[in-house]
């Protein structure tokens, strides 16, 4: 799924203040390597159903296996392993007799202490990886996870490493064993252990996604293939009158989004929305006062679609959607004093680039908040009307556009693919009151 840095920032998927980002909210990894793998997944959401469903299968399996998940691998364990290879340990003698071990312990005590301390962490790591191999050793394990655990099994099965993995946790290392295992790990196992750490990092990223689903009670969305999409839409017509405008069964490659009780994950007390969009109703014209909830709604939809394309659950009671090829937003546009570019100029540039990009016959979700707010009302109305009338000609994508320019709504009623939604604001005792409820019509 194509998504640019501007959209990542607009949707707060990543944020300069990390605690306000979606990534930080969902990052329940246990290790730095897991965090790096989760970051890779966030940077490259999928755009094909097979890989999304495969990830969903992996997360479902991890959710089932969580009670049996090994707790012997921590970030501290992996840090000790890395330090072991980065330290300036001298040559470790190969002798297996007690005298050699005693000499080494006596004359190289700091190195000996580091060796013995590191061995306990190596044993914990290999023991944990062995548990994961056993946990996922089944024919119904998804292929992507099965290939990783098979490789881990092969690496752990190399003699001495296997002995460490099978060793009981409470068993202390004798001086002879300390030299024996330490020399092997130092001289022969470095590449293998870092490959195992990489495998664990990827599994840890999936574990974090599963843990987030459990903690925040997320649900897996249903992804519709192009051929089956029409049937899926028709099956939901009784649930939502808006889907009566859906394409006929069997229509190919139509954009589609149907969400029930969708909400924004970063809000402490979010208000849920129902969203229904398809090729025959592919444009939401959203109005409402400042602070009424327009931007939050737009971000809620964008974040949920993004999460669906990661292969994880979404913050909604139910969600069905087509696979989108890309996600674009126009929310937090800024001027550039250094380049001498005004706010309005950058708004125009962003819209221009968006239109050029989405004219490629692929399916896009386009989110636009307060179009042309950087100019006077009359020019903003003319520009907005022209852009909207151009965007609705692109039937292969879905659009949500918010604006204060409710005046242009009447002339847009002539276009059947535009749905009109608004957020209500009341004034009670000279105070603004926001219901944050999405309603039909124009504010």
C-alpha positions in Angstrom: 0.0 0.0 0.0 1.5 3.3 -1.0 1.5 6.0 1.6 3.8 9.1 1.8 5.5 10.8 4.7 2.9 13.6 4.7 0.1 11.1 5.2 2.1 9.3 8.0 2.3 12.7 9.8 -1.2 13.8 9.1 -2.7 10.6 10.6 -0.2 10.7 13.5 0.9 7.2 12.6 4.4 8.6 13.5 4.7 11.8 15.5 7.6 13.9 16.7 6.3 13.4 20.2 6.2 9.7 20.3 3.5 9.3 22.9 1.0 10.9 20.5 1.6 8.4 17.7 -0.3 5.3 16.6 2.9 3.4 16.4 3.7 4.1 20.0 0.2 3.0 21.0 0.6 -0.3 19.2 4.2 -1.0 20.0 4.0 -3.7 22.6 7.2 -5.4 21.5 9.5 -6.8 24.1 12.8 -6.1 22.3 14.5 -3.5 20.3 14.7 -5.9 17.4 11.0 -6.5 17.6 10.4 -2.7 17.5 12.6 -2.4 14.4 10.6 -5.1 12.6 7.3 -3.5 13.7 8.6 -0.3 12.3 9.3 -2.0 9.0 5.8 -3.4 8.8 4.4 0.1 9.5 6.6 1.5 6.7 5.4 -1.0 4.2 1.7 -1.9 4.6 0.5 -4.6 2.2 -1.6 -4.0 -0.9 -2.5 -7.6 -1.7 -5.1 -9.8 0.0 -2.9 -12.9 0.3 -0.2 -11.2 2.5 -2.8 -9.4 4.6 -4.7 -12.6 5.3 -1.4 -14.5 6.0 -0.5 -11.9 8.6 -4.0 -12.2 10.1 -3.5 -16.0 10.3 -0.2 -15.5 12.1 -1.7 -13.1 14.6 -4.7 -15.4 15.2 -2.3 -18.3 16.0 -0.2 -16.1 18.3 -3.4 -15.0 20.2 -4.2 -18.7 20.7 -0.7 -19.5 21.9 -0.2 -16.5 24.2 -0.7 -18.4 27.4 2.2 -20.7 26.4 4.5 -17.8 25.2 8.1 -18.1 26.5 9.1 -15.3 28.9 12.9 -16.1 28.9 13.7 -13.7 26.1 13.9 -10.1 27.1 15.5 -7.0 25.6 18.2 -7.3 28.3 19.0 -10.8 27.1 19.6 -9.6 23.6 21.7 -6.7 24.8 23.9 -9.0 26.8 24.4 -11.2 23.7 25.4 -8.2 21.6 27.8 -7.0 24.3 29.4 -10.4 24.5 30.4 -10.2 20.8 31.4 -6.5 21.1 33.6 -6.9 24.1 37.3 -7.2 24.0 37.5 -10.8 25.3 40.9 -12.3 24.8 41.5 -15.8 23.5 39.5 -18.4 25.3 41.5 -21.6 25.9 40.2 -24.8 24.4 41.3 -27.1 27.2 38.5 -29.0 28.9 40.4 -29.9 32.0 39.8 -28.3 35.4 43.3 -27.0 35.7 43.1 -24.9 32.5 39.7 -23.6 33.6 41.0 -22.7 37.1 44.0 -20.9 35.6 41.8 -18.9 33.2 39.4 -18.0 36.1 42.3 -16.9 38.3 44.3 -14.8 35.8 41.5 -13.6 33.6 38.7 -13.2 36.2 36.9 -10.2 34.5 36.7 -12.1 31.2 35.7 -15.3 33.0 32.9 -13.5 34.9 31.6 -12.0 31.6 31.7 -15.4 30.0 29.7 -17.1 32.7 27.2 -14.2 33.0 26.7 -14.2 29.2 26.2 -17.9 29.1 23.0 -17.7 31.2 21.5 -15.2 28.8 22.5 -17.3 25.8 20.9 -20.3 27.4 17.7 -18.3 28.1 17.6 -17.1 24.5 18.1 -20.5 22.9 15.7 -22.1 25.4 13.0 -19.5 24.4 13.6 -20.0 20.7 13.3 -23.8 21.2 10.0 -23.2 22.9 8.8 -21.1 20.0 9.9 -23.8 17.5 7.8 -26.4 19.5 4.9 -24.0 19.8 4.5 -23.5 16.1 5.5 -27.0 15.0 2.2 -27.9 13.3 1.1 -28.4 9.7 -1.5 -25.6 10.0 1.0 -23.0 10.9 1.0 -20.2 8.3 3.8 -20.7 5.8 5.6 -17.4 6.6 5.8 -18.3 10.3 6.6 -22.0 9.6 9.6 -21.1 7.4 11.0 -19.0 10.2 10.6 -21.6 12.9 12.0 -24.3 10.7 15.1 -22.2 10.1 15.4 -21.5 13.8 15.1 -25.3 14.5 18.0 -25.9 12.1 20.2 -23.3 13.7 19.5 -24.4 17.3 20.1 -28.1 16.3 23.8 -27.5 15.8 25.3 -29.6 18.5 26.5 -27.4 21.3 23.7 -24.8 20.8 21.2 -27.6 21.1 22.8 -28.6 24.4 22.4 -25.0 25.7 18.8 -24.9 24.6 18.1 -28.2 26.4 19.8 -27.1 29.6 17.7 -26.6 32.7 17.4 -22.9 33.7 18.6 -23.4 37.3 21.7 -25.5 36.4 24.9 -23.5 37.1 27.9 -23.5 34.7 31.1 -25.1 36.0 34.4 -23.4 35.1 35.1 -26.1 32.5 31.6 -25.7 30.9 32.1 -21.9 30.9 35.2 -22.2 28.7 33.7 -24.9 26.6 30.5 -23.1 25.7 32.0 -19.7 25.7 34.7 -20.6 23.1 32.1 -22.2 20.8 29.7 -19.3 21.0 32.5 -16.8 20.5 34.2 -18.5 17.6 31.5 -20.5 15.8 28.0 -19.3 16.6 28.1 -15.5 16.0 26.3 -15.5 12.6 23.8 -18.1 13.7 22.8 -16.3 16.9 22.3 -13.0 15.1 20.1 -14.7 12.5 18.1 -16.2 15.4 17.8 -12.8 16.9 16.5 -11.4 13.6 13.9 -14.3 13.4 12.8 -13.5 17.0 12.5 -9.8 16.1 10.0 -10.6 13.4 8.0 -12.9 15.6 8.1 -10.3 18.4 6.6 -7.7 16.0 3.7 -10.1 15.3 3.4 -10.8 19.0 3.1 -7.0 19.6 0.3 -6.8 17.0 -1.5 -9.7 18.7 -1.0 -8.2 22.1 -2.4 -4.8 20.9 -5.5 -6.5 19.5 -6.1 -8.2 22.9 -5.4 -5.1 25.0 -7.5 -2.7 22.9 -10.2 -5.2 21.8 -9.6 -4.7 18.1 -11.3 -6.9 15.5 -10.1 -8.3 12.2 -11.6 -6.6 9.2 -13.0 -8.6 6.3 -11.1 -7.9 3.1 -13.0 -8.4 -0.2 -11.4 -9.7 -3.4 -12.3 -7.9 -6.6 -14.4 -10.9 -7.9 -16.2 -11.6 -4.6 -16.7 -8.0 -3.6 -20.1 -7.5 -5.1 -21.5 -10.5 -3.2 -20.0 -9.3 0.1 -21.7 -5.9 -0.4 -25.0 -7.3 -1.3 -24.8 -9.5 1.8 -24.7 -6.4 4.0 -27.5 -4.4 2.3 -30.0 -5.3 5.0 -27.7 -4.0 7.7 -27.1 -0.6 6.0 -29.4 1.3 3.6 -26.4 3.2 2.2 -25.2 0.0 0.6 -28.2 -0.1 -1.7 -26.1 2.1 -4.1 -23.4 -0.6 -4.2 -22.2 -2.1 -7.5 -23.9 -5.2 -8.7 -22.5 -8.6 -7.7 -19.4 -9.6 -9.6 -18.3 -6.0 -10.3 -14.5 -6.0 -10.6 -12.1 -3.9 -8.6 -14.6 -1.5 -7.0 -13.5 0.5 -4.0 -15.5 -0.3 -0.9 -15.6 0.6 2.8 -18.2 -0.4 5.4 -17.5 0.1 9.1 -19.7 -0.2 12.1 -18.8 1.7 15.3 -15.4 2.8 14.0 -13.4 5.0 16.4 -10.1 6.7 16.9 -7.6 4.7 19.0 -5.7 7.7 20.3 -8.7 9.3 22.1 -9.3 8.4 25.7 -13.1 8.4 25.2 -13.8 8.1 21.5 -17.2 8.5 19.8 -17.9 5.7 17.3 -19.0 6.3 13.7 -20.7 4.2 11.0 -19.1 4.7 7.6 -20.4 3.3 4.3 -18.7 4.1 1.0 -18.6 2.4 -2.4 -18.2 3.2 -6.1 -21.7 4.6 -6.4 -21.3 6.7 -3.3 -17.6 7.4 -3.2 -17.4 10.9 -1.9 -18.3 12.2 1.6 -18.8 16.0 1.7 -18.3 16.7 5.4 -19.3 20.0 7.2 -19.4 21.3 10.7 -17.9 23.9 13.0 -14.4 24.0 14.3 -13.8 21.4 17.1 -17.0 19.5 16.0 -15.1 16.4 15.1 -14.4 16.6 11.4 -10.6 16.1 11.5 -10.9 13.3 14.1 -13.4 11.5 11.9 -11.1 11.7 8.9 -8.1 10.5 10.8 -10.2 7.6 12.3 -11.1 6.3 8.9 -7.5 6.7 7.6 -5.9 5.0 10.6 -8.4 2.0 10.5 -7.7 1.5 6.7 -4.0 1.6 7.4 -4.2 -0.9 10.2 -6.3 -3.2 8.1 -3.6 -3.2 5.4 -1.0 -4.2 8.1 -3.0 -7.4 8.6 -4.0 -6.6 12.2 -7.3 -5.7 13.8 -9.1 -2.3 13.6 -10.9 -0.2 16.2 -14.4 -1.0 15.2 -17.2 -3.5 15.9 -17.2 -4.6 12.3 -15.4 -3.6 9.1 -15.4 -4.7 5.5 -13.2 -3.1 2.9 -11.6 -3.6 -0.5 -7.8 -3.7 -0.8 -6.6 -0.1 -1.5 -3.4 0.6 -3.5 -2.7 3.8 -1.7 -3.7 6.2 1.1 -3.2 10.0 0.7 -4.1 12.9 3.0 -4.2 16.7 2.8 -4.7 17.7 6.4 -1.7 19.6 8.0 -0.4 21.7 5.2 2.1 24.4 6.2 3.8 27.4 4.5 7.6 27.5 3.9 9.2 30.8 4.7 12.6 29.7 3.5 11.3 28.8 0.1 8.9 31.7 0.0 5.9 29.4 -0.4 2.7 30.5 1.0 0.1 28.3 2.8 -2.2 28.6 -0.2 0.5 27.7 -2.6 1.4 24.5 -0.7 -2.3 23.6 -0.5 -2.5 23.9 -4.3 0.7 21.9 -4.8 -0.5 19.1 -2.5 -3.9 18.9 -4.3 -2.1 18.9 -7.7 0.2 16.1 -6.7 -2.7 14.1 -5.3 -4.7 14.4 -8.5 -1.7 13.4 -10.6 -1.0 10.4 -8.4 -4.6 9.0 -8.2 -5.1 9.2 -12.0 -3.5 5.8 -12.4 -6.7 3.6 -12.3 -5.7 2.1 -8.9 -7.8 2.3 -5.8 -7.0 5.1 -3.4 -8.4 6.5 -0.2 -8.0 10.3 -0.3 -8.6 12.4 2.9 -8.8 16.2 2.6 -9.4 18.4 5.6 -10.5 22.0 5.2 -9.6 22.5 1.6 -8.2 25.9 0.6 -8.4 27.5 4.0 -5.4 29.6 3.1 -7.2 32.1 0.9 -10.3 34.3 1.0 -13.8 32.8 1.1 -14.8 33.6 -2.5 -11.7 32.1 -4.0 -11.8 29.1 -1.7 -15.4 28.4 -2.7 -14.5 28.5 -6.5 -11.3 26.5 -6.1 -13.0 23.9 -3.8 -16.0 23.5 -6.2 -13.6 23.0 -9.2 -11.5 20.4 -7.3 -14.5 18.5 -6.0 -16.2 18.3 -9.5 -12.9 17.0 -10.8 -12.4 14.4 -8.1 -15.8 12.8 -8.4 -14.9 11.8 -12.0 -12.4 9.4 -10.5 -14.6 6.4 -9.7 -11.9 4.0 -8.7 -11.1 5.8 -5.4 -12.9 7.0 -2.3 -12.8 10.5 -1.0 -13.6 12.2 2.3 -13.4 16.0 2.2 -14.3 18.4 5.1 -14.9 22.1 4.7 -16.5 25.2 6.3 -17.8 26.2 2.9 -21.2 24.7 3.3 -22.5 27.2 0.7 -21.2 25.1 -2.2 -23.1 22.0 -0.9 -26.3 22.9 -2.7 -24.7 22.9 -6.2 -23.1 19.6 -5.4 -26.4 17.9 -4.7 -26.7 17.3 -8.4 -23.9 14.7 -8.2 -25.3 11.3 -7.1 -22.0 9.9 -5.9 -21.6 12.6 -3.2 -22.9 11.8 0.4 -23.5 14.8 2.6 -22.5 14.4 6.3 -22.1 16.9 9.1 -21.3 17.2 12.8 -23.8 19.2 14.8 -23.0 22.0 17.2 -25.4 23.7 19.6 -25.1 26.8 21.8 -26.5 26.3 25.3 -26.2 29.1 27.8 -23.6 30.9 25.6 -21.5 27.7 25.6 -20.7 25.5 22.5 -21.9 21.9 22.9 -20.6 19.2 20.5 -22.3 15.8 20.2 -19.7 14.4 17.9 -22.4 12.4 16.2 -22.2 12.0 12.4 -25.4 13.0 10.8 -26.9 13.2 7.3 -27.0 16.5 5.5 -25.1 19.8 5.5 -24.2 21.8 8.6 
